[in-house]
Structures are given as structure tokens and as C-alpha cells.
Amino acid sequence: MNIINSVEEQEKLCNRLTDDNIKISLIPTMGNLHLGHESLLKASLNDDYRIVSLFVNPLQFNNYKDYENYPKTIKKDLKILKSYNIDCLFMPSKEDMILKTNHDIERKLPDFANILCGKFRKSHFQGVYSIVKKLFNIIKPQKAYFGKKDFQQLLLIKYLVKECFKNNIEIIECETIREKNGLAMSSRNNNLSIKQNRLAALVYNELVSLKKSLKNNNISLFPKLREEIIRKLSKQDIKIEYLDILCRNNLNTPTEKDIDVNIFVAFYIGDVRLIDNIEI
């Protein structure tokens, strides 16, 4: 596996690959790889040339302490990447990705970026947009792999591809991978105690129950059920930041005619913030 730390070197390699008509696939990560990341690696197994990027993006963190404390497990990550025969690991420096770049920090993002996580994490999606755009410009992939757990981010990436890359990058959506108790895989799960992990799984159980209650588009029931769930979980010291049902294509408020609908949630267990979503 080729390991590259320089933006200039990565650009040269990708330009050569493009000139040779070799199709590039990109799996962007921030490291601390888990089974969720591995599902992206598996999905790309038959692609021509596979590049994984590993970059903890400071622009998408609202809390610098959260950024500094982001878990780093590079030895384990390298072992995982080699086991999936990844062709290249792009692991750039912060200087190359941040300090030498003019970013789209003031760019007006679509309205859907201002709700859910965008409402509570100011500038988060500006940071995501800026760095993913730079990754796409450096690597020039034909395909890029993203998980559905970060669903709002996924919609933003599709918007970015349409706005800046004329839809010439195919975005491969991969299903959320869950722990045995239903909790969505996340690097932040490392910060939960065993007891907190069990508590976090209660949120997923409530989402599944809510899904059953809302089947056949009984959306009018949602406000009452939402309050019941928030009250019930608060007794377990689970703080719900948001709990909404929205159209999955544009994050609009659904009507009873809309069928492509997801339940979205963000919540705190102690000081650990987690997100999840499921389709109705």
C-alpha cells in the first residue's frame, strides 16, 4: 500500500492514473476505523484503484478540545487497510489541507444544511464542504463512498458534486452498520462506558418503535409520540438534541403523501454526542 503525505505528490499520482484511464475510487475517513468504515472498504473491493484518505478535519469541529481528543489509532488503521488491499492511503498534513488553501468558509450552503446538525453545530458543514471539495480536486475520483449514518452530510456531498463537479463523481451510499445492540457504529462510541453504550442503544429501540407507529404515513401522530419518547429517555439521563421526521431527498417537512421519509435524531449520553437515522 502506497502511503502519501503530500498534496503535491498525491495530485501527481492521480494525474498519472487519470492519464492512463485508471478509474479512481475514494473512501474519505478521519481514521479510527471500525466496522462501519470496513463496510465502505468491502463495497469498493472490485474497483480499479482505491484510495483511502485519513484526515481529521479541524474545520468541522465546533469544539477544539473535541478535535484534539479525536481518537487516533493509526497502527490498527494501517492493518485494516492492508487487509482490504487498499492501493493508496492519503494522509496529508494539516498545513497542506488547511493553511495553504482558500476555503469556501463563507459559501452559502443549501437550506437543508441549516437544520438538524447544522442548527446545533455552526460552521460544521462549511468545514465538511471545504475539505471534501479539496479531496475531490486532489484525487479526481470517479466514485466516492459515504455511509448513510451521516445522512445530512451525504446530501451535502451530493450537492457539492452537482455544484462543483457536474455530477461526474458517483456517490456510493452504504448502509449504517450497527453494534449487536443496535447502536450505530461511530468513533465516538469509544468514549462511552459499557453502561452508557447500553443506554445509547435505547435510542435506536425507540426509533424502531416510532417507525412501527408511523407506518402507513400516520405522520399526524408524530408530535405526541416525539414528546413521549423525549420524556421517557430523559428519565435515563439521555438528552435529545433533536428528533425529527423529514423527507430523505431534501430534508423538507413531509406531508402524508410523502413516502421517502426518515427519522433523524441527535442525542447526548453524558458529554458524548451521537446521531442516527432510520427509514420509515
VOBA-1610 file (N, C-alpha, C; in pm, whole numbers, padded with zeros to 5 digits, always signed):
BEGIN
Met+00085-00120+00000Met+00000+00000+00000Met+00088+00124+00000Asn+00061+00213-00095Asn+00135+00338-00107Asn+00082+00437-00003Ile+00170+00496+00077Ile+00127+00596+00176Ile+00183+00731+00134Ile+00093+00827+00115Ile+00132+00960+00066Ile+00088+01065+00167Asn+00180+01156+00200Asn+00150+01262+00296Asn+00144+01400+00233Ser+00184+01410+00108Ser+00193+01540+00041Ser+00080+01556-00060Val+00015+01672-00057Val-00089+01701-00155Val-00030+01700-00296Glu+00087+01759-00312Glu+00151+01766-00444Glu+00179+01626-00500Glu+00232+01538-00414Glu+00262+01401-00457Glu+00134+01325-00492Gln+00029+01346-00411Gln-00098+01277-00438Gln-00158+01324-00570Glu-00150+01452-00597Glu-00201+01506-00723Glu-00127+01447-00843Lys+00005+01435-00830Lys+00085+01378-00939Lys+00044+01234-00967Leu+00027+01156-00861Leu-00013+01016-00877Leu-00150+01008-00945Cys-00245+01086-00897Cys-00381+01079-00951Cys-00387+01130-01095Asn-00306+01228-01127Asn-00300+01273-01267Asn-00247+01164-01358Arg-00146+01089-01311Arg-00093+00978-01390Arg-00198+00869-01410Leu-00269+00837-01302Leu-00373+00734-01310Leu-00483+00776-01408Thr-00523+00903-01399Thr-00627+00954-01489Thr-00581+00951-01633Asp-00455+00989-01656Asp-00400+00986-01793Asp-00397+00844-01849Asp-00381+00746-01761Asp-00377+00605-01802Asp-00517+00541-01803Asn-00620+00625-01787Asn-00760+00579-01788Asn-00790+00477-01677Ile-00720+00491-01566Ile-00747+00407-01449Ile-00848+00479-01361Lys-00958+00413-01331Lys-01065+00475-01253Lys-01031+00472-01104Ile-01045+00588-01042Ile-01008+00603-00901Ile-01133+00604-00814Ser-01128+00531-00705Ser-01232+00536-00603Ser-01174+00594-00476Leu-01253+00677-00408Leu-01208+00742-00284Leu-01299+00702-00169Ile-01237+00664-00057Ile-01310+00640+00067Ile-01255+00740+00170Pro-01325+00853+00192Pro-01275+00953+00287Pro-01302+00908+00431Thr-01203+00922+00518Thr-01220+00888+00660Thr-01144+00989+00746Met-01173+00985+00875Met-01092+01058+00973Met-01014+00961+01061Gly-01000+00836+01011Gly-00925+00737+01088Gly-01009+00675+01198Asn-00940+00609+01293Asn-01007+00534+01399Asn-01111+00440+01338Leu-01064+00358+01245Leu-01153+00278+01162Leu-01226+00171+01242His-01354+00152+01209His-01438+00049+01272His-01514-00024+01163Leu-01608-00109+01204Leu-01679-00192+01106Leu-01762-00109+01008Gly-01803+00010+01049Gly-01872+00098+00956Gly-01782+00137+00840His-01658+00176+00872His-01561+00207+00766His-01531+00083+00681Glu-01521-00032+00750Glu-01488-00154+00676Glu-01596-00189+00574Ser-01721-00151+00602Ser-01827-00178+00504Ser-01804-00098+00376Leu-01745+00022+00388Leu-01711+00102+00270Leu-01595+00038+00194Leu-01499-00015+00268Leu-01385-00082+00205Leu-01431-00206+00130Lys-01523-00281+00190Lys-01576-00401+00124Lys-01652-00364-00002Ala-01731-00258+00006Ala-01813-00218-00109Ala-01727-00180-00230Ser-01604-00137-00204Ser-01517-00089-00313Ser-01421-00197-00364Leu-01433-00319-00315Leu-01333-00424-00341Leu-01303-00446-00489Asn-01403-00434-00576Asn-01383-00465-00717Asn-01347-00344-00803Asp-01320-00231-00739Asp-01285-00111-00814Asp-01140-00114-00861Asp-01110-00029-00960Asp-00976-00029-01023Asp-00865+00011-00925Tyr-00874+00132-00874Tyr-00768+00186-00788Tyr-00835+00257-00671Arg-00806+00211-00550Arg-00879+00256-00431Arg-00788+00337-00339Ile-00832+00459-00313Ile-00759+00550-00225Ile-00843+00578-00102Val-00783+00559+00014Val-00847+00600+00141Val-00776+00726+00188Ser-00854+00827+00222Ser-00794+00946+00284Ser-00816+00938+00434Leu-00717+00979+00508Leu-00725+00984+00654Leu-00685+01124+00696Phe-00784+01203+00732Phe-00757+01340+00773Phe-00863+01384+00873Val-00820+01417+00994Val-00911+01468+01096Val-00929+01618+01069Asn-01045+01654+01020Asn-01070+01788+00968Asn-01105+01886+01080Pro-01013+01976+01116Pro-01042+02069+01226Pro-01154+02167+01193Leu-01179+02190+01064Leu-01281+02287+01024Leu-01422+02242+01058Gln-01443+02111+01078Gln-01578+02065+01104Gln-01608+02044+01252Phe-01511+02079+01338Phe-01533+02066+01482Phe-01568+02202+01541Asn-01676+02207+01617Asn-01713+02330+01686Asn-01631+02350+01813Asn-01588+02239+01869Asn-01514+02241+01995Asn-01372+02192+01968Tyr-01272+02280+01987Tyr-01135+02242+01955Tyr-01085+02127+02042Lys-01136+02121+02165Lys-01099+02011+02253Lys-01148+01878+02195Asp-01266+01880+02139Asp-01323+01762+02074Asp-01233+01718+01958Tyr-01183+01816+01883Tyr-01089+01787+01773Tyr-00960+01725+01826Glu-00903+01786+01928Glu-00776+01736+01983Glu-00791+01596+02041Asn-00910+01566+02096Asn-00932+01437+02161Asn-00982+01330+02064Tyr-00998+01365+01937Tyr-01048+01265+01842Tyr-00952+01145+01841Pro-01004+01024+01858Pro-00915+00908+01874Pro-00829+00881+01752Lys-00703+00853+01776Lys-00608+00823+01667Lys-00553+00683+01689Thr-00575+00595+01592Thr-00535+00454+01603Thr-00465+00412+01475Ile-00360+00482+01439Ile-00300+00468+01306Ile-00247+00326+01281Lys-00185+00262+01381Lys-00132+00127+01360Lys-00244+00029+01326Lys-00353+00036+01401Lys-00469-00050+01375Lys-00530-00018+01239Asp-00539+00112+01207Asp-00597+00155+01079Asp-00517+00100+00961Leu-00384+00109+00970Leu-00298+00058+00862Leu-00319-00092+00841Lys-00331-00164+00951Lys-00353-00308+00943Lys-00484-00340+00872Ile-00589-00264+00905Ile-00720-00285+00842Ile-00713-00253+00693Leu-00652-00141+00658Leu-00645-00101+00518Leu-00567-00202+00434Lys-00458-00252+00490Lys-00380-00353+00417Lys-00459-00481+00398Ser-00541-00517+00497Ser-00621-00640+00487Ser-00724-00631+00376Tyr-00762-00509+00338Tyr-00858-00491+00228Tyr-00788-00451+00097Asn-00656-00465+00096Asn-00577-00440-00025Asn-00600-00301-00083Ile-00609-00202+00004Ile-00621-00064-00042Ile-00492-00026-00115Asp-00507+00041-00229Asp-00390+00074-00311Asp-00309+00190-00253Cys-00379+00289-00195Cys-00309+00410-00152Cys-00379+00470-00031Leu-00300+00512+00066Leu-00351+00588+00180Leu-00299+00731+00168Phe-00392+00826+00158Phe-00356+00968+00154Phe-00376+01025+00294Met-00265+01060+00357Met-00267+01106+00496Met-00195+01241+00503Pro-00264+01348+00458Pro-00198+01478+00446Pro-00180+01549+00579Ser-00091+01645+00580Ser-00071+01727+00699Ser-00178+01834+00707Lys-00197+01888+00827Lys-00293+01996+00845Lys-00249+02119+00765Glu-00117+02140+00756Glu-00066+02255+00683Glu-00107+02247+00536Asp-00092+02130+00475Asp-00126+02113+00334Asp-00277+02130+00310Met-00358+02079+00400Met-00502+02078+00377Met-00571+02206+00425Ile-00513+02275+00521Ile-00580+02390+00580Ile-00506+02521+00549Leu-00381+02529+00591Leu-00311+02658+00589Leu-00280+02706+00448Lys-00262+02615+00353Lys-00226+02655+00218Lys-00346+02666+00123Thr-00465+02669+00180Thr-00585+02658+00097Thr-00680+02773+00121Asn-00740+02822+00013Asn-00851+02915+00025Asn-00979+02834+00034His-01048+02842+00147His-01164+02757+00170His-01295+02831+00144Asp-01399+02752+00121Asp-01532+02806+00095Asp-01607+02831+00226Ile-01539+02891+00322Ile-01599+02905+00455Ile-01721+02998+00451Glu-01720+03095+00361Glu-01833+03188+00355Glu-01935+03147+00249Arg-01914+03033+00186Arg-02007+02990+00081Arg-02145+02963+00140Lys-02248+03009+00068Lys-02385+02984+00114Lys-02423+02841+00077Leu-02452+02763+00178Leu-02491+02624+00157Leu-02642+02615+00141Pro-02693+02503+00090Pro-02838+02489+00075Pro-02909+02495+00209Asp-03037+02528+00205Asp-03114+02546+00329Asp-03111+02424+00419Phe-03104+02303+00359Phe-03109+02182+00442Phe-02985+02169+00531Ala-02880+02246+00503Ala-02759+02242+00587Ala-02775+02324+00715Asn-02887+02396+00727Asn-02907+02483+00844Asn-02999+02422+00949Ile-03048+02299+00924Ile-03134+02233+01022Ile-03059+02113+01080Leu-03124+02036+01167Leu-03063+01918+01228Leu-02925+01954+01282Cys-02821+01883+01239Cys-02686+01910+01291Cys-02639+02052+01256Gly-02683+02103+01141Gly-02643+02237+01100Gly-02692+02345+01193Lys-02803+02320+01260Lys-02859+02416+01355Lys-02776+02422+01483Phe-02726+02306+01524Phe-02657+02296+01653Phe-02505+02298+01641Arg-02454+02278+01520Arg-02308+02277+01501Arg-02273+02380+01394Lys-02271+02506+01434Lys-02246+02615+01341Lys-02111+02597+01271Ser-02109+02617+01143Ser-01990+02608+01055Ser-01943+02465+01031His-02009+02366+01094His-01969+02227+01074His-01973+02188+00927Phe-02085+02214+00862Phe-02098+02170+00723Phe-02016+02256+00626Gln-01987+02380+00665Gln-01893+02459+00585Gln-01757+02391+00584Gly-01717+02340+00700Gly-01588+02270+00710Gly-01586+02141+00632Val-01696+02065+00638Val-01707+01941+00561Val-01699+01972+00412Tyr-01779+02069+00368Tyr-01784+02107+00226Tyr-01645+02144+00174Ser-01577+02226+00250Ser-01447+02278+00208Ser-01344+02167+00189Ile-01333+02077+00287Ile-01229+01974+00282Ile-01264+01863+00182Val-01392+01825+00175Val-01429+01721+00077Val-01409+01774-00065Lys-01441+01901-00086Lys-01416+01961-00218Lys-01268+01955-00252Lys-01183+01985-00155Lys-01039+01980-00181Lys-00994+01837-00209Leu-01046+01740-00133Leu-01011+01600-00158Leu-01050+01558-00300Phe-01170+01597-00341Phe-01216+01562-00476Phe-01127+01627-00583Asn-01084+01751-00560Asn-00997+01819-00657Asn-00859+01755-00664Ile-00810+01708-00550Ile-00677+01645-00548Ile-00681+01507-00613Ile-00781+01429-00577Ile-00782+01286-00612Ile-00856+01257-00743Lys-00952+01343-00778Lys-01027+01327-00903Lys-01091+01188-00916Pro-01168+01148-00815Pro-01225+01013-00819Pro-01344+01002-00915Gln-01365+00882-00965Gln-01488+00854-01039Gln-01599+00811-00943Lys-01558+00752-00829Lys-01652+00710-00726Lys-01602+00757-00590Ala-01698+00782-00499Ala-01663+00812-00361Ala-01767+00746-00270Tyr-01720+00691-00159Tyr-01804+00609-00071Tyr-01833+00683+00060Phe-01963+00686+00097Phe-02005+00751+00222Phe-02114+00666+00287Gly-02118+00670+00420Gly-02219+00596+00494Gly-02346+00676+00514Lys-02458+00605+00528Lys-02588+00670+00546Lys-02610+00720+00689Lys-02525+00679+00783Lys-02545+00729+00920Lys-02537+00880+00923Asp-02438+00936+00853Asp-02424+01082+00842Asp-02507+01128+00722Phe-02638+01117+00734Phe-02727+01133+00618Phe-02729+01277+00567Gln-02730+01372+00659Gln-02730+01513+00618Gln-02599+01546+00545Gln-02489+01493+00593Gln-02360+01509+00525Gln-02365+01448+00386Leu-02427+01331+00373Leu-02440+01264+00244Leu-02513+01351+00144Leu-02623+01416+00186Leu-02696+01506+00097Leu-02608+01625+00057Leu-02528+01674+00151Leu-02439+01786+00121Leu-02333+01746+00018Ile-02280+01624+00030Ile-02180+01576-00065Ile-02242+01567-00205Lys-02365+01519-00213Lys-02434+01513-00343Lys-02452+01653-00402Tyr-02486+01748-00315Tyr-02498+01887-00358Tyr-02365+01940-00410Leu-02257+01912-00338Leu-02122+01953-00378Leu-02086+01897-00515Val-02115+01769-00536Val-02082+01704-00663Val-02160+01768-00778Lys-02284+01804-00752Lys-02366+01869-00854Lys-02316+02010-00884Glu-02286+02086-00778Glu-02248+02226-00793Glu-02108+02245-00854Cys-02015+02160-00813Cys-01874+02185-00847Cys-01813+02082-00942Phe-01877+01965-00956Phe-01816+01858-01036Phe-01912+01802-01142Lys-02017+01878-01173Lys-02110+01845-01281Lys-02161+01701-01273Asn-02178+01653-01149Asn-02228+01516-01124Asn-02139+01408-01187Asn-02010+01440-01203Asn-01917+01344-01263Asn-01853+01249-01161Ile-01891+01262-01035Ile-01843+01168-00933Ile-01964+01089-00884Glu-01955+00957-00891Glu-02064+00873-00845Glu-02052+00854-00693Ile-02154+00894-00620Ile-02154+00879-00475Ile-02221+00747-00440Ile-02144+00658-00378Ile-02194+00527-00337Ile-02238+00536-00191Glu-02368+00512-00168Glu-02424+00519-00033Glu-02421+00381+00032Cys-02361+00373+00149Cys-02351+00245+00219Cys-02435+00247+00347Glu-02498+00134+00376Glu-02590+00125+00489Glu-02518+00146+00622Thr-02592+00196+00719Thr-02539+00212+00855Thr-02509+00075+00916Ile-02391+00060+00972Ile-02352-00064+01039Ile-02373-00044+01190Arg-02434-00144+01253Arg-02472-00130+01394Arg-02404-00235+01482Glu-02387-00198+01608Glu-02341-00294+01708Glu-02455-00393+01734Lys-02425-00500+01806Lys-02526-00604+01829Lys-02650-00549+01898Asn-02634-00445+01978Asn-02749-00388+02050Asn-02825-00284+01967Gly-02781-00261+01843Gly-02850-00168+01754Gly-02786-00031+01744Leu-02693+00001+01834Leu-02628+00132+01830Leu-02546+00147+01702Ala-02566+00259+01633Ala-02491+00283+01509Ala-02342+00296+01539Met-02260+00229+01458Met-02115+00236+01475Met-02066+00380+01457Ser-01980+00423+01548Ser-01923+00557+01543Ser-01793+00558+01621Ser-01699+00640+01578Ser-01575+00655+01655Ser-01604+00709+01794Arg-01711+00786+01807Arg-01746+00844+01937Arg-01793+00737+02036Asn-01833+00620+01986Asn-01875+00513+02077Asn-01762+00472+02170Asn-01637+00496+02127Asn-01521+00463+02211Asn-01524+00540+02343Asn-01593+00653+02344Asn-01596+00738+02462Asn-01707+00701+02561Leu-01784+00596+02526Leu-01894+00551+02613Leu-01847+00439+02706Ser-01893+00443+02828Ser-01872+00329+02917Ser-01966+00216+02874Ile-01949+00098+02931Ile-02037-00015+02897Ile-02182+00020+02930Lys-02204+00083+03043Lys-02340+00123+03081Lys-02395+00227+02984Gln-02314+00325+02947Gln-02358+00429+02855Gln-02389+00372+02716Asn-02311+00272+02675Asn-02335+00207+02546Asn-02474+00144+02545Arg-02509+00077+02656Arg-02642+00015+02666Arg-02752+00121+02663Leu-02728+00233+02731Leu-02826+00341+02730Leu-02844+00399+02590Ala-02732+00417+02519Ala-02738+00473+02383Ala-02822+00385+02291Ala-02814+00254+02313Ala-02892+00160+02230Ala-03042+00177+02251Leu-03082+00232+02366Leu-03224+00255+02392Leu-03283+00352+02290Val-03201+00445+02244Val-03249+00544+02147Val-03286+00474+02016Tyr-03201+00382+01972Tyr-03231+00308+01849Tyr-03360+00227+01867Asn-03377+00166+01983Asn-03500+00089+02008Asn-03624+00179+01998Glu-03612+00302+02046Glu-03724+00395+02037Glu-03750+00436+01892Leu-03645+00450+01814Leu-03662+00483+01671Leu-03739+00371+01599Val-03704+00247+01630Val-03771+00132+01567Val-03918+00129+01607Ser-03946+00154+01735Ser-04085+00157+01781Ser-04162+00271+01714Leu-04095+00386+01703Leu-04158+00501+01638Leu-04189+00472+01492Lys-04096+00406+01426Lys-04118+00366+01286Lys-04244+00282+01272Lys-04262+00186+01360Lys-04380+00099+01355Lys-04507+00180+01376Ser-04501+00277+01467Ser-04619+00358+01496Ser-04656+00451+01381Leu-04555+00489+01303Leu-04579+00586+01195Leu-04601+00520+01058Lys-04600+00388+01055Lys-04623+00320+00928Lys-04760+00358+00873Asn-04772+00343+00743Asn-04894+00386+00672Asn-04912+00537+00678Asn-04797+00608+00696Asn-04795+00755+00690Asn-04886+00822+00793Asn-04887+00766+00913Asn-04961+00831+01022Asn-04876+00942+01084Ile-04835+01037+00999Ile-04742+01142+01042Ile-04804+01232+01148Ser-04935+01244+01146Ser-05002+01331+01243Ser-04978+01286+01388Leu-04940+01158+01405Leu-04914+01105+01539Leu-04778+01149+01594Phe-04691+01199+01507Phe-04551+01220+01545Phe-04532+01317+01661Pro-04595+01437+01662Pro-04567+01531+01772Pro-04591+01471+01911Lys-04700+01400+01925Lys-04730+01339+02055Lys-04630+01230+02090Leu-04599+01144+01992Leu-04503+01035+02016Leu-04364+01091+02046Arg-04330+01198+01979Arg-04199+01262+02000Arg-04185+01306+02145Glu-04285+01373+02198Glu-04279+01420+02338Glu-04270+01303+02435Glu-04342+01195+02406Glu-04337+01077+02493Glu-04197+01016+02495Ile-04136+01008+02377Ile-04001+00949+02367Ile-03899+01036+02442Ile-03905+01167+02422Ile-03811+01258+02489Ile-03825+01248+02641Arg-03949+01242+02687Arg-03974+01231+02831Arg-03922+01098+02885Lys-03948+00991+02811Lys-03906+00858+02854Lys-03753+00847+02861Leu-03685+00898+02759Leu-03538+00887+02754Leu-03472+00981+02855Ser-03535+01093+02882Ser-03476+01187+02978Ser-03467+01125+03118Lys-03558+01033+03146Lys-03553+00963+03275Lys-03431+00873+03285Gln-03370+00839+03169Gln-03247+00760+03165Gln-03123+00849+03149Asp-03143+00981+03169Asp-03034+01079+03152Asp-02983+01084+03009Ile-03073+01060+02914Ile-03041+01074+02771Ile-03103+01205+02724Lys-03019+01297+02680Lys-03068+01428+02637Lys-03085+01428+02484Ile-03208+01446+02439Ile-03234+01453+02295Ile-03209+01596+02247Glu-03123+01610+02149Glu-03095+01743+02092Glu-03199+01775+01984Tyr-03222+01679+01896Tyr-03334+01691+01802Tyr-03388+01552+01770Leu-03517+01547+01737Leu-03583+01425+01692Leu-03688+01469+01591Asp-03663+01438+01463Asp-03750+01488+01356Asp-03776+01379+01254Ile-03887+01395+01181Ile-03910+01313+01062Ile-03910+01408+00943Leu-03830+01374+00841Leu-03811+01461+00726Leu-03801+01378+00598Cys-03831+01441+00485Cys-03814+01375+00356Cys-03666+01350+00332Arg-03633+01227+00292Arg-03491+01194+00284Arg-03421+01253+00161Asn-03496+01299+00063Asn-03432+01354-00057Asn-03392+01500-00042Asn-03460+01573+00047Asn-03434+01717+00057Asn-03447+01772+00200Leu-03480+01687+00295Leu-03499+01724+00436Leu-03612+01824+00455Asn-03709+01823+00364Asn-03830+01902+00384Asn-03921+01833+00485Thr-04010+01911+00546Thr-04112+01853+00634Thr-04210+01772+00549Pro-04232+01646+00582Pro-04317+01562+00497Pro-04465+01588+00515Thr-04539+01558+00410Thr-04684+01553+00419Thr-04723+01405+00418Glu-04850+01377+00434Glu-04893+01238+00436Glu-04882+01172+00299Lys-04854+01253+00195Lys-04835+01198+00060Lys-04690+01153+00038Asp-04599+01202+00121Asp-04457+01168+00104Asp-04430+01029+00159Ile-04358+00950+00080Ile-04328+00813+00122Ile-04181+00792+00154Asp-04092+00875+00099Asp-03948+00861+00125Asp-03911+00946+00245Val-03930+00890+00364Val-03918+00967+00488Val-03824+00896+00584Asn-03744+00974+00656Asn-03653+00921+00759Asn-03683+00984+00894Ile-03649+00911+00999Ile-03647+00966+01135Ile-03502+01003+01165Phe-03480+01125+01213Phe-03346+01174+01244Phe-03336+01209+01393Val-03223+01173+01454Val-03204+01203+01596Val-03059+01239+01624Ala-03041+01332+01717Ala-02911+01358+01779Ala-02934+01360+01930Phe-02841+01302+02004Phe-02862+01293+02149Phe-02729+01288+02222Tyr-02736+01318+02350Tyr-02618+01315+02436Tyr-02632+01206+02542Ile-02524+01130+02557Ile-02506+01041+02670Ile-02387+01097+02747Gly-02413+01158+02862Gly-02305+01232+02927Gly-02265+01347+02837Asp-02135+01358+02804Asp-02091+01464+02713Asp-02061+01411+02573Val-02105+01289+02544Val-02082+01228+02412Val-02206+01250+02325Arg-02187+01315+02211Arg-02296+01343+02119Arg-02298+01238+02008Leu-02415+01179+01984Leu-02431+01075+01883Leu-02548+01111+01792Ile-02543+01061+01669Ile-02653+01082+01574Ile-02695+00948+01515Asp-02817+00944+01461Asp-02867+00825+01397Asp-02984+00864+01307Asn-03020+00775+01218Asn-03142+00793+01139Asn-03185+00656+01086Ile-03315+00640+01067Ile-03366+00518+01003Ile-03476+00558+00905Glu-03494+00474+00806Glu-03602+00497+00709Glu-03734+00448+00767Ile-03840+00520+00734Ile-03975+00474+00773Ile-04030+00387+00660
//
